[in-house]
Structure formats: structure tokens, C-alpha cells
Amino acid sequence: MLIWNRTTSLIWPFGKRRRNSLLIVQKGLQQGQSIDEIKSNLPSEASVYAVEKLSDREILVFYREDNEYKTAVVYPKHINVTTGDAAIAQYEEIARSHCVRASDQNIIFVHASQKNSEMILQMGGKQVIFPISEITEILNNPNSSQAATIDQVLASFPNAAFIFYRDALARGEQNGGAWRNGKPTDPLRLVSALSRRFQGRIRVCLDDATDLAKNNFRRISPIRGPDDLVALIPEESFKVEDHGFAKTVENILAESGIEIVKEYNKISAAPNVLVISGHNDEHLFAYLKELGEKDALKDKLVILNTCYAKSNPDKFHDLIQRYGVLGFYQYTETINPTALAKILEEVVELLKEVQNQKTEIHPVDLFHQAVERALQDRSLSPQLRLELEKLLRGVLQLSETSFKLSKPQFARNIYG
């Protein structure tokens, strides 16, 4: 097959595996198939990260070949290929267009990219460009007093929630995530730092399936008392030496009236599920998957109290897409059991206040405020204070793309 290479202006033969993938896309385009139908026909071993419909007669395919990112615009009769930085720029422009399309006055989708020494933020229909050094300062120190353009920009959208868009360059290892990981444009790092910086004054979330994210965000139920929260503490996730901590957690939560369950069929109708696990490993996700298959997590927000693992966002995708979970609140670092027990004590007190005052609180704010209260204790050791501050860098993930071509996410190795 001969394909026109837009970057080098040459005609060149395409690799067999990618050639087959593009032929499948082209055939689907010719037959009028939907994007989902085309995706489902692509081979599982193909290093294809995104398939985007540009018009009724053109589809963009973003993929990796020979350690280089490429885009192919597929037409019914021919295919144009772009390589390298130009391919990444072409794909990022498509990602920005999703943010423009999906945003409204209440929910603003944000895409972050970098060009030379500048950060490009697409915030709904508004594009803002400023020095990358400003974001680096915030990433390194979320509490920095240095004035930043992003502070002014976020404040210019009163009463809006900001959902940072995870494009194909920011997903798991098998979907190109290594390219953004650790960079200033890594949406997970941005959401974590900004959540810490604004401490609930501005809501910042993580997503990349825009329509699903908007729907899930609006359906998250506030907490008015202990009946709006149920706790799951899988005993098998704790080592023998950790059973004392698990019992301590149970005693703390029991004081608040929060229902504690050990079996999926005893989960109440509470809209928010607090999961406390001793370890973040394949057993935890097998447990969550089993709950999903029993419809125990459907239409619920899961607040996961365990250490972070780099594969978390991709695995949460499967749970959200397959089982109707509204979202996952996750920490972005390892967590200390003593710090966790301390904030759960504050959660109990906050729940009592909310119930007595007949008010309500967003589930994420409940945990943020609990940490802030715990940090007011002047007797804290420097180490425990640092461990508590980690818990302010939690991230609310509302959705993830349904486009996965590699081996099952539940088979991934994780750490933390």
C-alpha cells in the first residue's frame, strides 16, 4: 500500500501491521461505519491510540510506529501521514476541539499542551498562553504565593467546575502515557497540584470521555449525613500485622453511624462508597470488579483510601465504563495509615456537624476539609504533617476513554 507522507512529501510503503489497521479504518469509512464500530474491528496488537472523526469523509488515526508518533488522515481513496512533532501538534488540536465542543458555562473542559517554553491551556472556547515556568512553580509548590496566570484565568469562570482532559498522550503505558508522564502538561499532576492550591474553592477533576464526565459530574450526590456514605473494608487486603489498623478504622467509622459492610450484597443505597484497602494490587481491583459485576457500584462515587498506583486511572476506566460507576476519588501518592486514621476522625466530626446543621457537603470537600482540620493540630510531628499534606493532593476521576486495544487493564503491574 502506498501512502502520502505529508511531512516529507514522499510516497512511502507503510508497515504491514499499521497498513492493515489503516485499511480497516478506510474500509469502515467507505461503508459508513460508526467510529465505535471501526475501533472494535482494529487488531488488539495495533499501537493505535486514538481514532477521531473529522468529517463524513475523513478520519484521523493517531498511532506510534518505529518509536515515533504519527497521524494518518484517512480518506475513502487515499491516506495522508504526518510524523513527529507535527503529528503530535495535529492530534493536540483535535483534543482542544473536544474541550471547546463539550464545555458550557458550568463545566469547563481544559487541555494542556506545551510549545517551546510556553504552556497552552484550552479552557472551553478560551485559549490562554503563558510561560511554562509558572506552572512548574505550582507543580513544585502548590502553595506558592507567586502570582500565576492560571489563578486569574480560573477565577474568570465564576461558579464553574474544571475538568482536565486526558488525551491519548496522557493515558496508561500502553496508550502513550509515558510521553506526558512527569511533564508540566501531565493532567494528573495538574489536577493534583491545583486541587491542593485551591482547596475546594475551585473544583478540578480528571476525565477524557467528555459527555460521560459531564453526566457523571452532575449526578454526584452530596453528603447530608452518615446515611449518604457506606464503608467497605475488605479484610483480605490487609496483612496480618495490619489487622489492628483495620479494626481502628472500623471503630472510628462506627462512631459516626456510617454503615460498614464486608459483603457486596449488603451495600446500602448510599450514593457514596468509601473503600479502605490495605494494599493497591491486582486483588483490590479483582474485588472492585466483582462488586461491579454484581451492580454494587452502579451510580455511586467511590472514594478509594489506599496508596496510588500508576495504573489506577486506566483501571478505573474499566470500572466506570463497564459498571456505571460515577467516578473515583483517588490519592496520587502513597498514604500513611496514621495520617489516614487521623483524617477519618475528622470526617466523623464533620459528618456530625453537617447532619446537625441540616446542610450538605460534596464528597471530595468532606475529605479535603477533614485534612485541613487535622493540619491545624500544632502538636503534629513534621513527618506526620507531610503525610497529611499528601492527602490534599487527591484527584476526582469522572471517566476515561472507551478506546483500549492492548491487553486487559486488570493484568497490569502496579506499585504503591
Contacts in CASP RR format, 6 or more apart in sequence:
PFRMAT RR
TARGET T0000
AUTHOR 0000-0000-0000
METHOD contacts of the structure
MODEL  1
MLIWNRTTSLIWPFGKRRRNSLLIVQKGLQQGQSIDEIKSNLPSEASVYA
VEKLSDREILVFYREDNEYKTAVVYPKHINVTTGDAAIAQYEEIARSHCV
RASDQNIIFVHASQKNSEMILQMGGKQVIFPISEITEILNNPNSSQAATI
DQVLASFPNAAFIFYRDALARGEQNGGAWRNGKPTDPLRLVSALSRRFQG
RIRVCLDDATDLAKNNFRRISPIRGPDDLVALIPEESFKVEDHGFAKTVE
NILAESGIEIVKEYNKISAAPNVLVISGHNDEHLFAYLKELGEKDALKDK
LVILNTCYAKSNPDKFHDLIQRYGVLGFYQYTETINPTALAKILEEVVEL
LKEVQNQKTEIHPVDLFHQAVERALQDRSLSPQLRLELEKLLRGVLQLSE
TSFKLSKPQFARNIYG
1 13 0 8 1.000
1 14 0 8 1.000
1 19 0 8 1.000
1 22 0 8 1.000
1 23 0 8 1.000
2 11 0 8 1.000
2 12 0 8 1.000
2 13 0 8 1.000
2 14 0 8 1.000
3 11 0 8 1.000
3 12 0 8 1.000
3 13 0 8 1.000
3 14 0 8 1.000
3 19 0 8 1.000
3 22 0 8 1.000
3 72 0 8 1.000
3 78 0 8 1.000
3 79 0 8 1.000
3 80 0 8 1.000
3 81 0 8 1.000
4 11 0 8 1.000
4 78 0 8 1.000
4 79 0 8 1.000
4 80 0 8 1.000
4 81 0 8 1.000
5 11 0 8 1.000
5 12 0 8 1.000
5 80 0 8 1.000
5 81 0 8 1.000
5 82 0 8 1.000
5 83 0 8 1.000
6 80 0 8 1.000
6 81 0 8 1.000
6 82 0 8 1.000
6 86 0 8 1.000
7 81 0 8 1.000
7 82 0 8 1.000
7 83 0 8 1.000
7 84 0 8 1.000
7 86 0 8 1.000
7 87 0 8 1.000
8 83 0 8 1.000
14 22 0 8 1.000
14 81 0 8 1.000
15 65 0 8 1.000
17 43 0 8 1.000
17 45 0 8 1.000
17 46 0 8 1.000
18 46 0 8 1.000
18 47 0 8 1.000
18 63 0 8 1.000
18 65 0 8 1.000
20 43 0 8 1.000
20 46 0 8 1.000
21 42 0 8 1.000
21 43 0 8 1.000
21 46 0 8 1.000
21 48 0 8 1.000
21 61 0 8 1.000
21 63 0 8 1.000
22 61 0 8 1.000
22 72 0 8 1.000
22 74 0 8 1.000
22 79 0 8 1.000
24 38 0 8 1.000
24 41 0 8 1.000
24 42 0 8 1.000
24 43 0 8 1.000
25 38 0 8 1.000
25 42 0 8 1.000
25 51 0 8 1.000
25 59 0 8 1.000
25 61 0 8 1.000
25 72 0 8 1.000
25 74 0 8 1.000
26 74 0 8 1.000
26 75 0 8 1.000
26 76 0 8 1.000
26 79 0 8 1.000
28 37 0 8 1.000
28 38 0 8 1.000
28 41 0 8 1.000
29 38 0 8 1.000
29 57 0 8 1.000
29 58 0 8 1.000
29 59 0 8 1.000
29 74 0 8 1.000
29 75 0 8 1.000
29 76 0 8 1.000
30 76 0 8 1.000
33 41 0 8 1.000
35 51 0 8 1.000
35 52 0 8 1.000
35 53 0 8 1.000
35 59 0 8 1.000
36 402 0 8 1.000
38 51 0 8 1.000
38 59 0 8 1.000
39 51 0 8 1.000
39 403 0 8 1.000
39 405 0 8 1.000
42 48 0 8 1.000
42 51 0 8 1.000
42 405 0 8 1.000
43 405 0 8 1.000
44 405 0 8 1.000
44 406 0 8 1.000
44 407 0 8 1.000
45 405 0 8 1.000
46 63 0 8 1.000
46 405 0 8 1.000
47 63 0 8 1.000
47 64 0 8 1.000
47 65 0 8 1.000
48 61 0 8 1.000
48 62 0 8 1.000
48 63 0 8 1.000
48 405 0 8 1.000
49 62 0 8 1.000
49 63 0 8 1.000
49 64 0 8 1.000
49 168 0 8 1.000
49 169 0 8 1.000
49 171 0 8 1.000
49 175 0 8 1.000
49 176 0 8 1.000
49 403 0 8 1.000
50 60 0 8 1.000
50 61 0 8 1.000
50 62 0 8 1.000
50 91 0 8 1.000
50 94 0 8 1.000
50 167 0 8 1.000
50 168 0 8 1.000
50 403 0 8 1.000
51 59 0 8 1.000
51 60 0 8 1.000
51 61 0 8 1.000
51 62 0 8 1.000
51 403 0 8 1.000
52 59 0 8 1.000
52 60 0 8 1.000
52 62 0 8 1.000
52 94 0 8 1.000
53 59 0 8 1.000
53 60 0 8 1.000
54 60 0 8 1.000
54 73 0 8 1.000
54 94 0 8 1.000
57 75 0 8 1.000
57 76 0 8 1.000
58 73 0 8 1.000
58 74 0 8 1.000
58 75 0 8 1.000
59 73 0 8 1.000
59 74 0 8 1.000
60 71 0 8 1.000
60 72 0 8 1.000
60 73 0 8 1.000
60 74 0 8 1.000
60 90 0 8 1.000
60 91 0 8 1.000
60 94 0 8 1.000
61 71 0 8 1.000
61 72 0 8 1.000
61 73 0 8 1.000
61 74 0 8 1.000
62 69 0 8 1.000
62 70 0 8 1.000
62 71 0 8 1.000
62 87 0 8 1.000
62 91 0 8 1.000
62 168 0 8 1.000
63 69 0 8 1.000
63 70 0 8 1.000
63 71 0 8 1.000
63 72 0 8 1.000
64 70 0 8 1.000
64 176 0 8 1.000
68 83 0 8 1.000
68 84 0 8 1.000
68 87 0 8 1.000
69 83 0 8 1.000
69 84 0 8 1.000
69 87 0 8 1.000
69 88 0 8 1.000
69 91 0 8 1.000
69 169 0 8 1.000
69 179 0 8 1.000
70 81 0 8 1.000
70 82 0 8 1.000
70 83 0 8 1.000
70 84 0 8 1.000
70 87 0 8 1.000
71 81 0 8 1.000
71 82 0 8 1.000
71 87 0 8 1.000
71 90 0 8 1.000
71 91 0 8 1.000
72 79 0 8 1.000
72 80 0 8 1.000
72 81 0 8 1.000
72 82 0 8 1.000
73 79 0 8 1.000
73 80 0 8 1.000
73 82 0 8 1.000
82 90 0 8 1.000
88 169 0 8 1.000
91 167 0 8 1.000
91 168 0 8 1.000
91 169 0 8 1.000
92 111 0 8 1.000
92 113 0 8 1.000
92 167 0 8 1.000
92 169 0 8 1.000
95 111 0 8 1.000
95 113 0 8 1.000
95 122 0 8 1.000
95 165 0 8 1.000
95 167 0 8 1.000
95 168 0 8 1.000
96 111 0 8 1.000
96 113 0 8 1.000
96 122 0 8 1.000
96 127 0 8 1.000
98 109 0 8 1.000
98 111 0 8 1.000
98 165 0 8 1.000
98 210 0 8 1.000
99 108 0 8 1.000
99 109 0 8 1.000
99 110 0 8 1.000
99 111 0 8 1.000
99 122 0 8 1.000
99 123 0 8 1.000
99 124 0 8 1.000
99 125 0 8 1.000
99 165 0 8 1.000
99 210 0 8 1.000
100 122 0 8 1.000
100 124 0 8 1.000
100 125 0 8 1.000
101 210 0 8 1.000
102 109 0 8 1.000
102 124 0 8 1.000
102 210 0 8 1.000
102 211 0 8 1.000
102 214 0 8 1.000
103 109 0 8 1.000
103 123 0 8 1.000
103 124 0 8 1.000
103 125 0 8 1.000
105 157 0 8 1.000
105 160 0 8 1.000
106 159 0 8 1.000
106 160 0 8 1.000
106 161 0 8 1.000
107 160 0 8 1.000
107 161 0 8 1.000
107 163 0 8 1.000
107 214 0 8 1.000
107 217 0 8 1.000
108 123 0 8 1.000
108 124 0 8 1.000
108 157 0 8 1.000
108 160 0 8 1.000
108 161 0 8 1.000
108 162 0 8 1.000
108 163 0 8 1.000
109 123 0 8 1.000
109 124 0 8 1.000
109 162 0 8 1.000
109 163 0 8 1.000
109 164 0 8 1.000
109 165 0 8 1.000
109 207 0 8 1.000
109 210 0 8 1.000
109 213 0 8 1.000
110 121 0 8 1.000
110 122 0 8 1.000
110 123 0 8 1.000
110 124 0 8 1.000
110 162 0 8 1.000
110 163 0 8 1.000
110 164 0 8 1.000
110 165 0 8 1.000
111 121 0 8 1.000
111 122 0 8 1.000
111 164 0 8 1.000
111 165 0 8 1.000
111 167 0 8 1.000
112 119 0 8 1.000
112 120 0 8 1.000
112 121 0 8 1.000
112 135 0 8 1.000
112 164 0 8 1.000
112 184 0 8 1.000
112 185 0 8 1.000
112 187 0 8 1.000
112 190 0 8 1.000
113 119 0 8 1.000
113 120 0 8 1.000
113 122 0 8 1.000
113 185 0 8 1.000
114 120 0 8 1.000
114 132 0 8 1.000
114 183 0 8 1.000
114 184 0 8 1.000
114 185 0 8 1.000
117 131 0 8 1.000
117 132 0 8 1.000
117 133 0 8 1.000
118 129 0 8 1.000
118 130 0 8 1.000
118 131 0 8 1.000
118 132 0 8 1.000
119 129 0 8 1.000
119 130 0 8 1.000
119 131 0 8 1.000
119 132 0 8 1.000
119 134 0 8 1.000
119 135 0 8 1.000
119 184 0 8 1.000
119 185 0 8 1.000
120 127 0 8 1.000
120 128 0 8 1.000
120 129 0 8 1.000
121 127 0 8 1.000
121 128 0 8 1.000
121 129 0 8 1.000
121 130 0 8 1.000
121 150 0 8 1.000
121 153 0 8 1.000
123 153 0 8 1.000
123 157 0 8 1.000
123 162 0 8 1.000
126 153 0 8 1.000
128 149 0 8 1.000
128 150 0 8 1.000
128 153 0 8 1.000
130 149 0 8 1.000
130 150 0 8 1.000
132 184 0 8 1.000
134 146 0 8 1.000
134 148 0 8 1.000
134 149 0 8 1.000
134 150 0 8 1.000
135 148 0 8 1.000
135 150 0 8 1.000
135 184 0 8 1.000
135 190 0 8 1.000
136 184 0 8 1.000
137 144 0 8 1.000
137 146 0 8 1.000
137 148 0 8 1.000
138 144 0 8 1.000
138 148 0 8 1.000
138 150 0 8 1.000
138 193 0 8 1.000
138 194 0 8 1.000
138 197 0 8 1.000
139 184 0 8 1.000
139 189 0 8 1.000
139 190 0 8 1.000
139 193 0 8 1.000
142 193 0 8 1.000
142 194 0 8 1.000
142 196 0 8 1.000
142 197 0 8 1.000
142 393 0 8 1.000
143 196 0 8 1.000
143 197 0 8 1.000
150 194 0 8 1.000
154 162 0 8 1.000
154 194 0 8 1.000
154 198 0 8 1.000
154 202 0 8 1.000
155 202 0 8 1.000
161 203 0 8 1.000
161 204 0 8 1.000
161 205 0 8 1.000
161 217 0 8 1.000
162 194 0 8 1.000
162 202 0 8 1.000
162 203 0 8 1.000
162 204 0 8 1.000
162 205 0 8 1.000
163 204 0 8 1.000
163 205 0 8 1.000
163 206 0 8 1.000
163 207 0 8 1.000
163 210 0 8 1.000
163 213 0 8 1.000
163 214 0 8 1.000
163 217 0 8 1.000
163 398 0 8 1.000
164 187 0 8 1.000
164 190 0 8 1.000
164 191 0 8 1.000
164 204 0 8 1.000
164 205 0 8 1.000
164 206 0 8 1.000
164 207 0 8 1.000
165 187 0 8 1.000
165 207 0 8 1.000
165 208 0 8 1.000
165 210 0 8 1.000
166 187 0 8 1.000
166 188 0 8 1.000
166 206 0 8 1.000
166 207 0 8 1.000
166 208 0 8 1.000
166 313 0 8 1.000
166 400 0 8 1.000
166 401 0 8 1.000
167 208 0 8 1.000
168 175 0 8 1.000
168 176 0 8 1.000
168 401 0 8 1.000
169 176 0 8 1.000
169 177 0 8 1.000
169 179 0 8 1.000
169 180 0 8 1.000
170 177 0 8 1.000
170 179 0 8 1.000
170 180 0 8 1.000
170 181 0 8 1.000
170 185 0 8 1.000
170 186 0 8 1.000
170 187 0 8 1.000
170 188 0 8 1.000
170 208 0 8 1.000
171 177 0 8 1.000
171 208 0 8 1.000
171 313 0 8 1.000
171 314 0 8 1.000
171 400 0 8 1.000
171 401 0 8 1.000
172 178 0 8 1.000
172 310 0 8 1.000
172 311 0 8 1.000
172 313 0 8 1.000
172 314 0 8 1.000
173 310 0 8 1.000
173 311 0 8 1.000
173 412 0 8 1.000
174 406 0 8 1.000
174 407 0 8 1.000
175 314 0 8 1.000
175 404 0 8 1.000
175 406 0 8 1.000
180 186 0 8 1.000
180 187 0 8 1.000
181 310 0 8 1.000
182 189 0 8 1.000
183 189 0 8 1.000
184 190 0 8 1.000
187 206 0 8 1.000
188 206 0 8 1.000
188 313 0 8 1.000
188 332 0 8 1.000
188 395 0 8 1.000
190 204 0 8 1.000
191 204 0 8 1.000
191 205 0 8 1.000
191 206 0 8 1.000
191 395 0 8 1.000
191 396 0 8 1.000
192 332 0 8 1.000
192 393 0 8 1.000
192 394 0 8 1.000
192 395 0 8 1.000
193 393 0 8 1.000
194 202 0 8 1.000
194 204 0 8 1.000
195 204 0 8 1.000
195 368 0 8 1.000
195 392 0 8 1.000
195 393 0 8 1.000
195 394 0 8 1.000
195 395 0 8 1.000
196 389 0 8 1.000
196 392 0 8 1.000
196 393 0 8 1.000
198 204 0 8 1.000
199 368 0 8 1.000
199 372 0 8 1.000
199 392 0 8 1.000
200 364 0 8 1.000
200 365 0 8 1.000
200 368 0 8 1.000
203 362 0 8 1.000
203 364 0 8 1.000
203 396 0 8 1.000
204 396 0 8 1.000
205 213 0 8 1.000
205 217 0 8 1.000
205 395 0 8 1.000
205 396 0 8 1.000
205 397 0 8 1.000
205 398 0 8 1.000
206 313 0 8 1.000
206 395 0 8 1.000
206 396 0 8 1.000
206 397 0 8 1.000
206 398 0 8 1.000
207 213 0 8 1.000
207 397 0 8 1.000
207 398 0 8 1.000
207 399 0 8 1.000
207 400 0 8 1.000
208 399 0 8 1.000
208 400 0 8 1.000
208 401 0 8 1.000
209 321 0 8 1.000
209 399 0 8 1.000
209 400 0 8 1.000
209 401 0 8 1.000
209 402 0 8 1.000
210 399 0 8 1.000
212 320 0 8 1.000
212 398 0 8 1.000
212 399 0 8 1.000
213 398 0 8 1.000
213 399 0 8 1.000
216 320 0 8 1.000
216 326 0 8 1.000
216 327 0 8 1.000
216 398 0 8 1.000
216 399 0 8 1.000
217 398 0 8 1.000
219 299 0 8 1.000
219 326 0 8 1.000
220 271 0 8 1.000
220 301 0 8 1.000
220 326 0 8 1.000
220 327 0 8 1.000
220 362 0 8 1.000
220 363 0 8 1.000
221 228 0 8 1.000
221 271 0 8 1.000
221 272 0 8 1.000
221 301 0 8 1.000
221 363 0 8 1.000
222 228 0 8 1.000
222 360 0 8 1.000
222 361 0 8 1.000
222 362 0 8 1.000
222 363 0 8 1.000
223 229 0 8 1.000
223 272 0 8 1.000
223 351 0 8 1.000
223 354 0 8 1.000
223 360 0 8 1.000
223 361 0 8 1.000
223 362 0 8 1.000
223 363 0 8 1.000
223 366 0 8 1.000
224 354 0 8 1.000
224 355 0 8 1.000
224 358 0 8 1.000
224 359 0 8 1.000
224 360 0 8 1.000
225 351 0 8 1.000
225 354 0 8 1.000
225 355 0 8 1.000
226 256 0 8 1.000
226 257 0 8 1.000
226 258 0 8 1.000
226 259 0 8 1.000
226 351 0 8 1.000
226 355 0 8 1.000
227 259 0 8 1.000
227 268 0 8 1.000
227 270 0 8 1.000
228 270 0 8 1.000
228 271 0 8 1.000
228 272 0 8 1.000
229 258 0 8 1.000
229 270 0 8 1.000
229 272 0 8 1.000
229 273 0 8 1.000
229 274 0 8 1.000
229 351 0 8 1.000
229 363 0 8 1.000
230 258 0 8 1.000
230 259 0 8 1.000
230 260 0 8 1.000
230 261 0 8 1.000
230 267 0 8 1.000
230 268 0 8 1.000
230 270 0 8 1.000
230 272 0 8 1.000
230 273 0 8 1.000
230 274 0 8 1.000
231 253 0 8 1.000
231 258 0 8 1.000
231 259 0 8 1.000
231 260 0 8 1.000
231 261 0 8 1.000
231 273 0 8 1.000
231 274 0 8 1.000
231 275 0 8 1.000
231 276 0 8 1.000
232 260 0 8 1.000
232 261 0 8 1.000
232 262 0 8 1.000
232 267 0 8 1.000
232 273 0 8 1.000
232 274 0 8 1.000
232 275 0 8 1.000
232 276 0 8 1.000
232 291 0 8 1.000
233 246 0 8 1.000
233 249 0 8 1.000
233 250 0 8 1.000
233 260 0 8 1.000
233 262 0 8 1.000
233 275 0 8 1.000
233 276 0 8 1.000
233 277 0 8 1.000
234 262 0 8 1.000
234 275 0 8 1.000
234 277 0 8 1.000
234 284 0 8 1.000
234 287 0 8 1.000
235 243 0 8 1.000
235 246 0 8 1.000
235 262 0 8 1.000
236 283 0 8 1.000
236 287 0 8 1.000
237 277 0 8 1.000
237 278 0 8 1.000
237 279 0 8 1.000
237 283 0 8 1.000
237 284 0 8 1.000
237 287 0 8 1.000
237 306 0 8 1.000
238 245 0 8 1.000
238 246 0 8 1.000
238 277 0 8 1.000
238 278 0 8 1.000
238 279 0 8 1.000
239 278 0 8 1.000
239 279 0 8 1.000
242 278 0 8 1.000
242 337 0 8 1.000
245 337 0 8 1.000
245 341 0 8 1.000
246 276 0 8 1.000
246 278 0 8 1.000
248 341 0 8 1.000
249 276 0 8 1.000
249 340 0 8 1.000
249 341 0 8 1.000
249 344 0 8 1.000
250 260 0 8 1.000
252 341 0 8 1.000
252 344 0 8 1.000
252 345 0 8 1.000
252 348 0 8 1.000
253 260 0 8 1.000
253 274 0 8 1.000
253 344 0 8 1.000
253 348 0 8 1.000
254 260 0 8 1.000
255 348 0 8 1.000
256 347 0 8 1.000
256 348 0 8 1.000
256 351 0 8 1.000
256 352 0 8 1.000
258 274 0 8 1.000
258 348 0 8 1.000
258 351 0 8 1.000
259 268 0 8 1.000
259 270 0 8 1.000
261 267 0 8 1.000
261 268 0 8 1.000
264 290 0 8 1.000
264 291 0 8 1.000
264 294 0 8 1.000
264 296 0 8 1.000
265 294 0 8 1.000
265 296 0 8 1.000
267 273 0 8 1.000
267 291 0 8 1.000
267 296 0 8 1.000
270 300 0 8 1.000
271 299 0 8 1.000
271 300 0 8 1.000
271 301 0 8 1.000
272 300 0 8 1.000
272 301 0 8 1.000
272 303 0 8 1.000
272 363 0 8 1.000
273 297 0 8 1.000
273 300 0 8 1.000
273 301 0 8 1.000
273 302 0 8 1.000
273 303 0 8 1.000
274 303 0 8 1.000
274 305 0 8 1.000
275 288 0 8 1.000
275 302 0 8 1.000
275 303 0 8 1.000
275 304 0 8 1.000
275 305 0 8 1.000
275 306 0 8 1.000
276 305 0 8 1.000
276 306 0 8 1.000
276 340 0 8 1.000
277 284 0 8 1.000
277 287 0 8 1.000
277 304 0 8 1.000
277 305 0 8 1.000
277 306 0 8 1.000
278 306 0 8 1.000
279 306 0 8 1.000
279 307 0 8 1.000
280 306 0 8 1.000
280 307 0 8 1.000
280 308 0 8 1.000
280 309 0 8 1.000
280 312 0 8 1.000
280 414 0 8 1.000
280 416 0 8 1.000
281 309 0 8 1.000
281 414 0 8 1.000
282 410 0 8 1.000
282 411 0 8 1.000
282 414 0 8 1.000
284 306 0 8 1.000
285 315 0 8 1.000
285 410 0 8 1.000
286 410 0 8 1.000
288 297 0 8 1.000
288 302 0 8 1.000
288 319 0 8 1.000
289 318 0 8 1.000
289 319 0 8 1.000
289 410 0 8 1.000
291 297 0 8 1.000
291 323 0 8 1.000
292 298 0 8 1.000
292 319 0 8 1.000
292 322 0 8 1.000
292 323 0 8 1.000
292 325 0 8 1.000
293 323 0 8 1.000
295 323 0 8 1.000
297 319 0 8 1.000
297 323 0 8 1.000
297 324 0 8 1.000
297 325 0 8 1.000
298 323 0 8 1.000
298 324 0 8 1.000
298 325 0 8 1.000
299 324 0 8 1.000
299 326 0 8 1.000
300 325 0 8 1.000
300 326 0 8 1.000
301 325 0 8 1.000
301 326 0 8 1.000
301 327 0 8 1.000
301 328 0 8 1.000
301 329 0 8 1.000
301 363 0 8 1.000
302 319 0 8 1.000
302 325 0 8 1.000
302 327 0 8 1.000
302 328 0 8 1.000
302 329 0 8 1.000
303 328 0 8 1.000
303 329 0 8 1.000
303 363 0 8 1.000
303 367 0 8 1.000
304 328 0 8 1.000
304 329 0 8 1.000
304 330 0 8 1.000
304 331 0 8 1.000
305 331 0 8 1.000
305 335 0 8 1.000
305 340 0 8 1.000
306 331 0 8 1.000
306 335 0 8 1.000
307 331 0 8 1.000
307 333 0 8 1.000
307 334 0 8 1.000
307 335 0 8 1.000
307 416 0 8 1.000
308 330 0 8 1.000
308 331 0 8 1.000
308 332 0 8 1.000
308 333 0 8 1.000
308 334 0 8 1.000
308 335 0 8 1.000
308 416 0 8 1.000
309 414 0 8 1.000
309 415 0 8 1.000
309 416 0 8 1.000
310 414 0 8 1.000
310 415 0 8 1.000
311 409 0 8 1.000
311 412 0 8 1.000
311 413 0 8 1.000
311 414 0 8 1.000
312 328 0 8 1.000
312 330 0 8 1.000
312 414 0 8 1.000
313 330 0 8 1.000
313 397 0 8 1.000
313 400 0 8 1.000
314 400 0 8 1.000
314 404 0 8 1.000
314 409 0 8 1.000
314 412 0 8 1.000
315 409 0 8 1.000
315 410 0 8 1.000
315 412 0 8 1.000
316 325 0 8 1.000
316 327 0 8 1.000
316 328 0 8 1.000
316 330 0 8 1.000
316 397 0 8 1.000
316 400 0 8 1.000
317 399 0 8 1.000
317 400 0 8 1.000
317 401 0 8 1.000
317 402 0 8 1.000
317 404 0 8 1.000
317 409 0 8 1.000
318 404 0 8 1.000
318 409 0 8 1.000
318 410 0 8 1.000
319 325 0 8 1.000
319 328 0 8 1.000
320 326 0 8 1.000
320 327 0 8 1.000
320 328 0 8 1.000
320 397 0 8 1.000
320 398 0 8 1.000
320 399 0 8 1.000
320 400 0 8 1.000
321 399 0 8 1.000
321 400 0 8 1.000
321 402 0 8 1.000
326 398 0 8 1.000
327 396 0 8 1.000
327 397 0 8 1.000
327 398 0 8 1.000
327 399 0 8 1.000
328 396 0 8 1.000
328 397 0 8 1.000
329 363 0 8 1.000
329 364 0 8 1.000
329 367 0 8 1.000
329 394 0 8 1.000
329 395 0 8 1.000
329 396 0 8 1.000
329 397 0 8 1.000
330 394 0 8 1.000
330 395 0 8 1.000
330 397 0 8 1.000
331 390 0 8 1.000
331 391 0 8 1.000
331 393 0 8 1.000
331 394 0 8 1.000
331 395 0 8 1.000
332 393 0 8 1.000
332 394 0 8 1.000
332 395 0 8 1.000
333 390 0 8 1.000
333 393 0 8 1.000
334 390 0 8 1.000
334 416 0 8 1.000
335 387 0 8 1.000
335 390 0 8 1.000
335 391 0 8 1.000
336 384 0 8 1.000
336 387 0 8 1.000
336 390 0 8 1.000
338 384 0 8 1.000
338 387 0 8 1.000
339 374 0 8 1.000
339 384 0 8 1.000
339 387 0 8 1.000
339 388 0 8 1.000
339 390 0 8 1.000
339 391 0 8 1.000
340 391 0 8 1.000
342 374 0 8 1.000
342 384 0 8 1.000
342 388 0 8 1.000
343 367 0 8 1.000
343 370 0 8 1.000
343 371 0 8 1.000
343 374 0 8 1.000
343 388 0 8 1.000
343 391 0 8 1.000
344 370 0 8 1.000
345 374 0 8 1.000
346 369 0 8 1.000
346 370 0 8 1.000
346 371 0 8 1.000
346 373 0 8 1.000
346 374 0 8 1.000
347 366 0 8 1.000
347 367 0 8 1.000
347 370 0 8 1.000
349 373 0 8 1.000
350 361 0 8 1.000
350 366 0 8 1.000
350 369 0 8 1.000
350 370 0 8 1.000
350 373 0 8 1.000
351 366 0 8 1.000
354 360 0 8 1.000
354 361 0 8 1.000
361 369 0 8 1.000
364 396 0 8 1.000
367 391 0 8 1.000
368 392 0 8 1.000
371 388 0 8 1.000
371 389 0 8 1.000
371 391 0 8 1.000
371 392 0 8 1.000
372 392 0 8 1.000
374 380 0 8 1.000
374 388 0 8 1.000
375 385 0 8 1.000
375 388 0 8 1.000
375 389 0 8 1.000
380 388 0 8 1.000
END
